[in-house]
Amino acid sequence: MVIAAGTTAYNIVELLHVLTVLVALAPVFVHPLLRRQMQSAGGSAHQQLVVAMASNARRMYGPALIVAGLLGIALVEMSEDAISLTEGWVIAAIVIWVAMNGVLHGLIRPALKAQGAGDVSLGTGKRLEAGAALLSIGFTVQLVLMIWQPGG
């Protein structure tokens, strides 16, 4: 492989991988708190916030999560046989990444869009909280897999 682990190119891809993960998942930890604060404050601020969150999920968080996973796969490929796409922890990480994309794109984004359109029902709020919890758990499991590389 032309671009090996430890080279400047590899380090740049690794940096981009970490940055895209931050862009994609930082809102998962911040948004639930912001939504609750704005909801309790009342007025139109909550709805404006949710509209902005829905827009950002479509334009930033979703694409960043997709790119983060693709960069992770690129890092595995660039590792010159130090890590293989056939290792159990890598396969598990990819499956979790696909599931996290499903949660973000299929659960969180539609619920944010519904709330932005005025649906403040308990079910919509519960879907948002469940989605945020699932992404937080997925992210934590991803970190464990990448740090300890079980079975690798």
PyMOL commands that set and color helices and strands:
alter all, ss='L'
color gray80, all
select helices_A, chain A and resi 8-41+45-78+88-116+122-148
alter helices_A, ss='H'
color red, helices_A
deselect
rebuild
show_as cartoon
